[in-house]
Amino acid sequence: MVASQAYKLYNAERTKRTLYPWSGPIPVIQVSGEPYELGRQHAKACSERIKKNVLDTWNFLQKFLGCSKSDLNKDLKIYDEKIRQCHPSFAKEIQGLADGAGVSYDDIVLLSSHINILHTRGGLKGLEGLLCSSFTAWGNSTRNGSVVIGHNDDGVRFTDQFLVLLDAVPSEGYRFVCPLVPGYLGYHTIVNNSGFCVVGNALENGPRSNEIREGIPMWVIFRYLGQFVSNVKEAIEFLKKVDNGISGSFLLADKDGDSAIFHLTPNDNALIRPRKGEQDFLTLTNHCLVKRLQEHLELRPNPSSTYFRYSSITKAVKEKVGKIDLNTGSEIMSTHYDASSGKESPSGNTPCRHYEFEGKFAGTCRSAVVDLGKKRLKMIVGLGNPCTATWVEISMPYSSTRSSSAD
């Protein structure tokens, strides 16, 4: 897992600072070629971590949901078909991941499907812990008129503390970069060299129980967007048609300045665009921003963490309007203003989440900021809390070409 010269440490003066609970830069994995080779190279770079993720995920789901391995195997047959439905090349990549890591095909399907299994089998159980904070800014809000996107991953600590930065050049579709859990096909921050970026947040506590169903796994939806979609318009068209079984929010942006929020549930969706005359930015946490969609969702209490973080990140973006770039983007994601107290006080209610102060092994696991410039994009990624992260930067020129078989 050695980065090439194309990568460099960002804000190198931070490298000696201690992270909670990690230290050091995110490992970078570079893969290329046919789908099977993408998976095999990915797995060879971190096979032991994939094996551990597989073991931990099986144990967690059986214990947390109180179901047997045979019950879960029945689910995996369904999700395997859904993944193939999304794009047939993904099955070949799964096999490459399995062979490269020395695990089974079903083990890899489990890794990319477990969030859907938690919804379908667990309902509300545990879903309140699914969080994240994000923003996008463009036009007059950014320093040079480029598009800047920020996203904090407040995921499951036992897996998300071991993220890697996957830089993939597939034989089909666009080159994409995604910080993900080793063994996953995709995750909820992904950017490609067409100049399109998507980040994702949990939406409330999921759909109403009578609306949840098996669909294409959420992480696979993100992977498809990152590999095969070139702009916000295409992304919206895909999300309106996708076979989705749970809920999520997608913050979409492209290099041409188009940005939108898309709320997705199994039976309905909502598109949120900036209103004419408003400032050039959007912010997003975990509550539904469209009233008519709320009848499909299990709502979080108001007030609660999602509302406090939404107020805090919106305040942070407003304070940087006209100056937003990679540096100020990382400052926004490091915000410790807690709207519940009106003070600078790092906690579970701040965009840079610090639950360790409450005795919990939880909080922000990874932060990313993307700058979609005029000729190329830059992305910085830091493990752990962004306020103390060692940032790794990747830069790539845009390309409008992709294989026709990607359609």
C-alpha positions as CSV (number, residue, x, y, z in Angstrom):
1,M,0.0,0.0,0.0
2,V,2.6,2.5,-1.1
3,A,1.4,5.8,-2.7
4,S,3.1,7.0,-5.8
5,Q,4.7,10.4,-6.3
6,A,1.2,11.6,-7.4
7,Y,0.2,11.6,-3.8
8,K,1.6,13.8,-1.1
9,L,0.9,14.5,2.6
10,Y,-1.2,17.6,3.0
11,N,-0.5,19.9,5.9
12,A,2.6,17.9,6.8
13,E,3.1,19.8,10.0
14,R,0.2,17.8,11.4
15,T,1.9,14.4,10.9
16,K,3.3,14.3,14.5
17,R,0.0,15.0,16.1
18,T,-1.8,12.1,17.8
19,L,-5.1,11.1,16.3
20,Y,-8.0,9.7,18.2
21,P,-8.0,6.7,17.9
22,W,-5.7,6.5,14.9
23,S,-2.4,8.0,13.8
24,G,-1.0,8.3,10.4
25,P,-2.2,8.9,6.8
26,I,-4.8,6.8,5.1
27,P,-3.2,4.0,3.0
28,V,-3.6,4.4,-0.8
29,I,-4.3,1.4,-3.1
30,Q,-4.0,1.8,-6.8
31,V,-5.8,-0.8,-9.0
32,S,-6.5,-1.0,-12.7
33,G,-7.8,-3.3,-15.5
34,E,-10.7,-5.7,-16.0
35,P,-13.2,-6.2,-13.2
36,Y,-11.7,-9.4,-11.8
37,E,-8.2,-7.7,-11.7
38,L,-9.6,-4.7,-9.9
39,G,-10.9,-6.9,-7.1
40,R,-7.8,-9.2,-7.0
41,Q,-5.4,-6.2,-6.8
42,H,-7.6,-4.5,-4.1
43,A,-7.7,-7.7,-2.0
44,K,-4.0,-8.5,-2.4
45,A,-3.1,-5.1,-1.0
46,C,-5.1,-5.7,2.3
47,S,-6.1,-9.3,2.5
48,E,-5.7,-9.7,6.2
49,R,-7.9,-6.6,6.9
50,I,-10.6,-8.0,4.5
51,K,-10.5,-11.3,6.4
52,K,-10.9,-9.5,9.7
53,N,-13.8,-7.4,8.3
54,V,-15.5,-10.5,7.1
55,L,-15.2,-12.2,10.5
56,D,-16.3,-9.1,12.4
57,T,-19.3,-8.4,10.1
58,W,-20.6,-12.0,10.3
59,N,-20.3,-12.0,14.1
60,F,-21.8,-8.5,14.5
61,L,-24.9,-9.2,12.4
62,Q,-25.6,-12.6,14.0
63,K,-25.2,-11.1,17.5
64,F,-26.9,-7.8,16.9
65,L,-29.8,-9.1,14.9
66,G,-30.2,-12.4,16.7
67,C,-30.3,-14.4,13.5
68,S,-28.4,-17.4,12.2
69,K,-25.7,-17.6,9.5
70,S,-28.1,-19.7,7.3
71,D,-30.7,-16.9,7.6
72,L,-28.1,-14.3,6.4
73,N,-27.0,-16.6,3.6
74,K,-30.6,-16.5,2.2
75,D,-30.3,-12.7,2.1
76,L,-27.0,-12.8,0.3
77,K,-28.5,-14.8,-2.6
78,I,-31.0,-12.0,-3.1
79,Y,-28.4,-9.2,-2.8
80,D,-26.0,-11.0,-5.2
81,E,-28.8,-10.8,-7.8
82,K,-29.4,-7.2,-7.0
83,I,-25.7,-6.4,-7.4
84,R,-25.6,-8.1,-10.8
85,Q,-28.7,-6.2,-11.8
86,C,-26.9,-2.9,-11.0
87,H,-23.9,-3.8,-13.3
88,P,-22.8,-7.3,-14.3
89,S,-19.1,-6.4,-14.0
90,F,-19.5,-6.2,-10.2
91,A,-19.9,-9.9,-9.8
92,K,-16.5,-10.5,-11.5
93,E,-14.9,-7.9,-9.2
94,I,-16.4,-9.6,-6.2
95,Q,-14.9,-12.9,-7.3
96,G,-11.5,-11.2,-7.7
97,L,-11.8,-9.8,-4.2
98,A,-12.7,-13.2,-2.8
99,D,-9.9,-15.0,-4.5
100,G,-7.4,-12.3,-3.7
101,A,-8.3,-12.3,0.0
102,G,-8.8,-16.0,0.4
103,V,-12.5,-15.7,1.5
104,S,-15.7,-16.8,-0.2
105,Y,-17.8,-14.9,-2.8
106,D,-20.7,-14.6,-0.3
107,D,-18.3,-13.1,2.3
108,I,-17.6,-10.2,-0.1
109,V,-21.4,-9.8,-0.9
110,L,-21.9,-9.6,2.8
111,L,-19.5,-6.7,3.2
112,S,-21.3,-4.5,0.6
113,S,-24.8,-5.6,1.7
114,H,-24.7,-5.4,5.5
115,I,-26.1,-1.9,5.8
116,N,-29.2,-3.1,3.9
117,I,-29.4,-6.2,6.0
118,L,-29.4,-4.0,9.1
119,H,-32.4,-2.1,7.7
120,T,-34.4,-5.1,6.5
121,R,-33.8,-7.4,9.5
122,G,-33.2,-4.8,12.2
123,G,-35.6,-2.0,11.4
124,L,-34.8,0.9,13.8
125,K,-32.5,-1.2,15.9
126,G,-29.1,0.6,15.9
127,L,-29.9,2.9,13.0
128,E,-29.8,6.0,15.1
129,G,-26.0,5.7,15.1
130,L,-25.8,6.2,11.4
131,L,-24.8,9.8,10.9
132,C,-22.5,12.1,8.7
133,S,-22.2,15.8,7.8
134,S,-21.5,17.4,4.4
135,F,-21.7,20.5,2.2
136,T,-21.1,21.7,-1.3
137,A,-20.2,25.2,-2.4
138,W,-19.7,26.8,-5.8
139,G,-19.7,30.2,-7.7
140,N,-19.4,33.2,-5.4
141,S,-19.0,31.0,-2.3
142,T,-15.7,29.5,-3.3
143,R,-12.3,31.2,-3.6
144,N,-11.9,30.8,-7.3
145,G,-15.3,29.8,-8.5
146,S,-14.6,26.1,-8.5
147,V,-16.9,23.5,-6.8
148,V,-15.9,22.3,-3.3
149,I,-17.5,19.4,-1.5
150,G,-16.9,18.2,2.1
151,H,-18.0,15.0,3.8
152,N,-17.4,13.6,7.3
153,D,-17.9,9.8,7.7
154,D,-19.4,9.0,11.1
155,G,-19.6,5.3,10.4
156,V,-19.1,2.1,12.4
157,R,-15.8,2.3,14.2
158,F,-14.9,-1.4,14.1
159,T,-14.6,-1.2,10.3
160,D,-14.2,2.5,9.5
161,Q,-11.1,3.0,11.5
162,F,-9.3,0.9,8.8
163,L,-10.3,2.7,5.7
164,V,-8.1,2.8,2.6
165,L,-8.1,5.2,-0.3
166,L,-8.9,3.2,-3.5
167,D,-7.7,4.8,-6.7
168,A,-9.2,2.7,-9.5
169,V,-8.7,2.8,-13.3
170,P,-11.3,0.3,-14.6
171,S,-11.5,-1.0,-18.1
172,E,-15.1,0.2,-18.1
173,G,-16.3,3.6,-17.0
174,Y,-14.3,6.5,-15.4
175,R,-11.3,6.5,-13.1
176,F,-12.6,7.0,-9.6
177,V,-11.3,7.5,-6.1
178,C,-13.1,6.4,-3.0
179,P,-12.1,6.1,0.7
180,L,-13.7,2.7,1.6
181,V,-13.6,-0.2,4.0
182,P,-11.3,-2.9,2.5
183,G,-13.4,-5.4,0.7
184,Y,-16.3,-3.1,-0.1
185,L,-17.3,-2.3,-3.7
186,G,-18.0,1.4,-2.9
187,Y,-18.7,3.8,-0.1
188,H,-20.3,7.1,0.6
189,T,-17.7,9.5,-0.8
190,I,-16.6,8.9,-4.4
191,V,-15.3,11.2,-7.2
192,N,-14.4,10.4,-10.8
193,N,-12.3,12.0,-13.5
194,S,-15.3,13.2,-15.4
195,G,-15.6,15.8,-12.7
196,F,-18.5,14.3,-10.8
197,C,-18.7,13.8,-7.0
198,V,-21.3,12.2,-4.8
199,V,-21.3,12.0,-1.0
200,G,-24.0,10.3,1.2
201,N,-25.6,10.7,4.5
202,A,-28.1,8.5,6.4
203,L,-31.7,9.8,6.0
204,E,-33.6,9.9,9.3
205,N,-33.8,6.4,10.9
206,G,-34.6,4.7,7.7
207,P,-37.9,4.0,5.9
208,R,-41.1,3.0,7.6
209,S,-40.9,-0.7,8.4
210,N,-43.7,-1.6,5.9
211,E,-41.7,0.1,3.1
212,I,-38.3,-1.5,3.6
213,R,-37.4,-4.2,1.1
214,E,-34.4,-5.9,-0.5
215,G,-32.9,-3.7,-3.2
216,I,-29.5,-2.9,-4.7
217,P,-27.1,-2.4,-1.7
218,M,-26.6,1.2,-0.9
219,W,-22.8,1.0,-1.2
220,V,-23.2,-0.6,-4.7
221,I,-25.4,2.4,-5.7
222,F,-22.6,4.7,-4.8
223,R,-20.1,2.6,-6.7
224,Y,-22.2,2.7,-9.8
225,L,-22.5,6.5,-9.6
226,G,-18.7,6.9,-9.1
227,Q,-17.7,4.6,-12.0
228,F,-20.4,5.2,-14.6
229,V,-22.0,8.7,-14.1
230,S,-20.5,11.9,-15.4
231,N,-22.7,14.7,-14.0
232,V,-25.5,15.6,-11.7
233,K,-28.2,15.3,-14.3
234,E,-27.2,11.7,-15.1
235,A,-27.0,10.9,-11.4
236,I,-30.6,12.2,-10.8
237,E,-31.9,10.1,-13.7
238,F,-30.2,7.0,-12.3
239,L,-31.4,7.5,-8.7
240,K,-35.0,8.0,-9.9
241,K,-35.0,4.6,-11.5
242,V,-32.7,2.6,-9.3
243,D,-34.0,-0.5,-7.4
244,N,-33.6,0.9,-3.9
245,G,-34.8,-0.8,-0.8
246,I,-33.8,1.5,2.1
247,S,-33.2,5.3,2.5
248,G,-30.4,7.7,2.0
249,S,-29.4,11.2,1.1
250,F,-27.1,12.0,-1.9
251,L,-25.2,15.3,-2.2
252,L,-24.3,15.6,-5.8
253,A,-21.9,18.0,-7.5
254,D,-20.1,18.3,-10.8
255,K,-17.3,20.5,-12.2
256,D,-19.8,22.6,-14.2
257,G,-21.3,24.0,-11.0
258,D,-24.4,21.9,-10.8
259,S,-25.2,20.8,-7.2
260,A,-28.2,19.1,-5.7
261,I,-29.5,17.0,-2.7
262,F,-31.4,13.9,-3.5
263,H,-33.5,12.1,-0.8
264,L,-34.2,8.5,-1.7
265,T,-36.6,6.1,-0.1
266,P,-38.0,2.8,-1.5
267,N,-41.3,4.3,-2.7
268,D,-40.5,8.0,-3.2
269,N,-37.8,10.6,-3.7
270,A,-37.2,14.3,-3.5
271,L,-34.8,16.6,-5.3
272,I,-33.5,19.7,-3.5
273,R,-31.9,22.4,-5.5
274,P,-30.7,25.9,-4.4
275,R,-33.3,28.5,-4.8
276,K,-32.6,31.4,-7.1
277,G,-31.1,34.3,-5.2
278,E,-29.8,32.2,-2.4
279,Q,-26.1,31.8,-1.5
280,D,-24.1,29.3,-3.6
281,F,-24.0,26.4,-1.2
282,L,-25.9,23.4,0.2
283,T,-25.5,21.7,3.6
284,L,-26.7,18.3,4.7
285,T,-26.8,16.1,7.8
286,N,-29.4,13.4,8.5
287,H,-32.9,14.8,8.7
288,C,-35.4,15.0,5.8
289,L,-35.5,18.5,4.3
290,V,-38.8,17.8,2.3
291,K,-42.0,17.6,4.4
292,R,-44.0,15.5,2.0
293,L,-41.3,12.7,2.1
294,Q,-41.4,12.5,5.9
295,E,-44.5,10.2,5.9
296,H,-42.2,7.5,4.4
297,L,-39.6,7.8,7.1
298,E,-39.0,7.0,10.8
299,L,-38.1,10.5,12.0
300,R,-35.4,11.4,14.4
301,P,-36.3,13.6,17.4
302,N,-36.2,17.3,17.0
303,P,-34.0,18.5,18.5
304,S,-31.3,15.9,18.2
305,S,-27.7,15.6,16.9
306,T,-28.7,15.9,13.2
307,Y,-30.4,19.3,13.8
308,F,-27.5,20.6,15.9
309,R,-24.9,19.5,13.3
310,Y,-26.9,21.0,10.5
311,S,-27.0,24.3,12.2
312,S,-23.3,24.1,13.0
313,I,-22.1,23.2,9.5
314,T,-24.3,25.8,7.9
315,K,-22.9,28.4,10.2
316,A,-19.3,27.3,9.4
317,V,-20.0,27.4,5.6
318,K,-21.6,30.9,5.8
319,E,-18.5,32.2,7.7
320,K,-16.2,31.1,4.9
321,V,-18.3,32.3,1.9
322,G,-16.1,33.6,-0.8
323,K,-13.0,31.9,0.7
324,I,-13.9,28.2,0.4
325,D,-11.2,25.9,-1.0
326,L,-9.4,22.7,0.1
327,N,-7.9,24.4,3.2
328,T,-11.1,26.2,4.4
329,G,-13.1,23.1,3.4
330,S,-11.0,21.1,5.9
331,E,-11.6,23.8,8.5
332,I,-15.4,23.6,7.9
333,M,-15.4,19.8,8.4
334,S,-13.3,20.3,11.6
335,T,-16.1,22.5,13.1
336,H,-16.5,22.2,16.9
337,Y,-19.3,24.6,17.3
338,D,-22.2,22.9,19.1
339,A,-25.5,24.5,18.3
340,S,-27.1,22.8,21.3
341,S,-25.0,24.9,23.7
342,G,-24.0,27.8,21.4
343,K,-20.4,27.2,22.3
344,E,-17.2,25.9,20.8
345,S,-17.3,22.5,22.5
346,P,-16.3,19.3,20.6
347,S,-19.0,16.6,21.2
348,G,-21.3,14.2,19.5
349,N,-23.4,17.2,18.3
350,T,-20.6,18.8,16.3
351,P,-19.8,18.1,12.6
352,C,-16.3,17.0,13.8
353,R,-17.8,14.5,16.2
354,H,-16.0,13.7,19.5
355,Y,-18.0,11.1,21.4
356,E,-14.8,10.1,23.2
357,F,-15.5,12.9,25.7
358,E,-18.7,11.1,26.6
359,G,-16.9,7.8,27.1
360,K,-18.0,6.3,23.7
361,F,-15.8,4.8,21.1
362,A,-17.5,6.7,18.3
363,G,-17.4,9.9,16.3
364,T,-15.9,11.0,13.0
365,C,-14.0,8.2,11.3
366,R,-12.8,9.9,8.1
367,S,-13.1,13.4,6.5
368,A,-12.8,14.3,2.8
369,V,-12.8,17.5,0.8
370,V,-12.9,17.7,-3.0
371,D,-12.2,20.7,-5.2
372,L,-13.5,20.4,-8.8
373,G,-11.4,22.9,-10.5
374,K,-11.5,24.1,-14.1
375,K,-9.0,21.6,-15.5
376,R,-8.5,19.0,-12.8
377,L,-9.8,17.9,-9.4
378,K,-8.1,17.6,-6.1
379,M,-9.2,15.5,-3.1
380,I,-7.8,15.4,0.4
381,V,-8.7,12.7,2.9
382,G,-7.9,12.3,6.5
383,L,-8.5,9.4,8.9
384,G,-10.1,10.1,12.2
385,N,-11.3,13.5,13.4
386,P,-10.4,16.1,10.7
387,C,-9.3,18.6,13.4
388,T,-6.1,16.5,13.9
389,A,-6.0,14.5,10.7
390,T,-2.9,13.8,8.6
391,W,-4.3,14.6,5.1
392,V,-3.4,12.8,1.9
393,E,-4.0,14.6,-1.4
394,I,-4.7,13.2,-4.8
395,S,-4.9,15.2,-8.0
396,M,-6.1,14.1,-11.5
397,P,-6.9,15.8,-14.8
398,Y,-10.4,15.4,-16.2
399,S,-11.3,13.0,-19.0
400,S,-14.5,12.7,-21.0
401,T,-13.8,9.3,-22.3
402,R,-15.3,6.0,-21.1
403,S,-15.9,2.6,-22.6
404,S,-19.2,2.2,-24.5
405,S,-19.8,-1.0,-22.7
406,A,-20.2,1.0,-19.5
407,D,-23.6,2.2,-20.6
